Amino acid sequence: MLDLGEEMIFATGYLKKHLVYGDNLSMGFSVEDTGLYYIFLDKLSALGSAAQRVQMALNGVAVVRFYKPLMPQSWFFTPQADYHQPQLGELIALECGSGRLTMMVVETSPSASVCISLSAPTELNEAKSLPTFGAIKVMNDRLISLEWEEQRLEMATRRVG
């Protein structure tokens, strides 16, 4: 749980076994958490309602702060022709057999990124599903930059018009 002040406490839906601190440990919101929160909130400005954006940003902070390290699980997602090195908080897409997921990058490295799902719960295969706000680590060659995709569409529209 994150203590956000005198009257606000945020509890995630993450399973105890996935968290570094499995006990009911209350932790205050740190300066670093605040910085991450505002980075995430800024990147989410075009999605959902204000309350939904706050929930997305807080889940992102919770994954960064409390989630146990993950091994990449890239095999669920389609490799992309263009390698993309994402920025912290960037909105990206991942393609899998059941469709396209919208994700937010909460940790990044040159080879892989930890993302949380902003999509509805999705079945990745018969044995694994990814819930809304579920965290997964994927190789960066699977990421689709939504910003680049938007720019390409805009350029194509200009050529046609």
C-alpha positions as CSV (number, residue, x, y, z in Angstrom):
1,M,0.0,0.0,0.0
2,L,1.1,3.5,-0.7
3,D,0.3,6.2,1.8
4,L,-0.7,9.3,-0.2
5,G,-1.5,11.5,2.7
6,E,-3.7,11.7,5.8
7,E,-6.9,10.4,4.1
8,M,-5.7,8.5,1.0
9,I,-4.2,5.0,0.8
10,F,-3.7,3.2,-2.5
11,A,-3.8,-0.6,-2.6
12,T,-2.9,-2.4,-5.8
13,G,-4.5,-5.6,-7.0
14,Y,-1.1,-7.3,-7.4
15,L,-0.6,-10.7,-5.8
16,K,1.5,-10.8,-2.7
17,K,3.8,-13.4,-4.3
18,H,4.8,-10.8,-7.0
19,L,5.7,-8.1,-4.6
20,V,9.0,-7.4,-2.9
21,Y,7.2,-6.6,0.3
22,G,4.5,-9.2,0.6
23,D,3.3,-8.3,4.1
24,N,0.8,-5.5,4.7
25,L,3.6,-2.9,4.8
26,S,2.5,0.7,4.4
27,M,5.0,2.9,2.7
28,G,4.8,6.7,2.3
29,F,5.0,8.3,-1.1
30,S,8.7,9.3,-1.6
31,V,10.1,12.2,-3.7
32,E,11.1,9.6,-6.4
33,D,7.6,8.2,-6.4
34,T,6.2,11.6,-6.9
35,G,8.5,12.2,-9.8
36,L,7.5,8.9,-11.5
37,Y,3.9,9.6,-10.8
38,Y,4.0,13.0,-12.7
39,I,6.0,11.5,-15.6
40,F,3.4,8.8,-15.9
41,L,0.4,11.1,-15.5
42,D,1.8,13.5,-18.2
43,K,2.2,10.6,-20.7
44,L,-1.3,9.4,-20.0
45,S,-2.9,12.8,-20.6
46,A,-4.9,11.7,-23.7
47,L,-6.4,8.5,-22.1
48,G,-9.5,8.1,-20.0
49,S,-10.9,10.2,-17.2
50,A,-8.8,12.0,-14.6
51,A,-9.6,9.3,-12.1
52,Q,-8.5,6.5,-14.5
53,R,-5.3,8.3,-15.3
54,V,-4.5,8.6,-11.6
55,Q,-5.2,4.9,-11.2
56,M,-2.9,4.0,-14.2
57,A,-0.1,6.3,-12.9
58,L,-0.3,4.9,-9.3
59,N,-0.2,1.3,-10.6
60,G,2.9,2.2,-12.6
61,V,4.6,3.6,-9.5
62,A,3.6,0.5,-7.5
63,V,5.2,-1.8,-10.1
64,V,8.4,0.2,-10.2
65,R,8.6,0.4,-6.4
66,F,7.3,-3.0,-5.2
67,Y,7.2,-5.6,-8.1
68,K,9.7,-8.4,-8.0
69,P,12.2,-8.4,-11.0
70,L,10.7,-10.0,-14.1
71,M,12.2,-12.2,-16.8
72,P,11.3,-11.3,-20.4
73,Q,8.2,-13.1,-21.7
74,S,8.5,-11.8,-25.3
75,W,7.3,-15.0,-27.0
76,F,3.7,-13.9,-26.5
77,F,4.2,-10.9,-28.8
78,T,5.0,-10.4,-32.5
79,P,8.5,-9.1,-33.3
80,Q,8.5,-5.8,-35.1
81,A,10.6,-4.7,-38.1
82,D,11.6,-1.4,-36.4
83,Y,13.5,-1.6,-33.2
84,H,12.2,0.9,-30.7
85,Q,14.0,2.2,-27.5
86,P,11.1,3.5,-25.4
87,Q,11.1,6.3,-22.9
88,L,9.9,6.0,-19.3
89,G,6.1,6.3,-19.3
90,E,5.7,6.0,-23.1
91,L,2.6,4.5,-24.4
92,I,3.3,1.5,-26.7
93,A,1.4,-1.3,-28.3
94,L,2.2,-5.0,-28.3
95,E,0.7,-7.4,-30.9
96,C,-0.3,-10.9,-29.8
97,G,-2.6,-13.7,-31.1
98,S,-5.7,-12.2,-29.5
99,G,-5.1,-8.6,-30.8
100,R,-3.2,-5.5,-29.9
101,L,-2.6,-4.3,-26.3
102,T,-2.0,-0.8,-25.2
103,M,0.8,-0.6,-22.6
104,M,2.8,1.9,-20.6
105,V,6.5,1.5,-20.1
106,V,7.4,1.7,-16.4
107,E,11.0,0.5,-16.6
108,T,13.3,0.6,-19.6
109,S,16.8,-0.8,-20.5
110,P,18.6,-1.0,-23.9
111,S,17.2,-4.5,-24.5
112,A,13.9,-5.0,-22.6
113,S,11.2,-3.0,-20.9
114,V,8.7,-3.6,-18.1
115,C,5.2,-2.5,-19.1
116,I,1.8,-2.5,-17.5
117,S,-1.3,-3.2,-19.5
118,L,-3.8,-0.4,-20.0
119,S,-6.1,-2.8,-22.0
120,A,-8.9,-5.0,-20.9
121,P,-7.8,-8.4,-19.5
122,T,-6.3,-10.4,-22.4
123,E,-5.6,-14.1,-22.9
124,L,-2.0,-14.4,-24.1
125,N,-2.3,-18.2,-24.6
126,E,-4.3,-21.0,-23.0
127,A,-2.3,-20.9,-19.8
128,K,-1.5,-17.2,-19.4
129,S,-3.6,-14.1,-19.3
130,L,-2.6,-10.5,-18.7
131,P,-5.1,-8.5,-16.5
132,T,-5.6,-4.7,-16.7
133,F,-2.5,-3.2,-15.0
134,G,-0.7,-6.5,-15.3
135,A,3.1,-6.2,-15.5
136,I,5.2,-8.0,-18.1
137,K,8.7,-7.6,-19.3
138,V,9.3,-7.8,-23.1
139,M,12.2,-7.3,-25.4
140,N,12.2,-3.9,-27.1
141,D,12.0,-5.5,-30.6
142,R,8.4,-6.3,-29.8
143,L,7.3,-2.7,-29.0
144,I,5.3,-0.6,-31.3
145,S,5.7,3.1,-30.7
146,L,2.2,4.7,-30.7
147,E,3.7,8.1,-31.2
148,W,5.6,7.0,-34.3
149,E,2.6,5.3,-35.6
150,E,0.5,8.4,-35.1
151,Q,3.1,10.5,-36.9
152,R,3.1,8.1,-39.9
153,L,-0.6,8.2,-40.2
154,E,-0.5,12.0,-40.0
155,M,2.0,12.1,-42.8
156,A,0.1,9.7,-44.9
157,T,-3.1,11.8,-44.5
158,R,-1.2,14.9,-45.6
159,R,0.0,13.2,-48.8
160,V,-3.5,12.1,-49.6
161,G,-5.1,15.5,-48.9
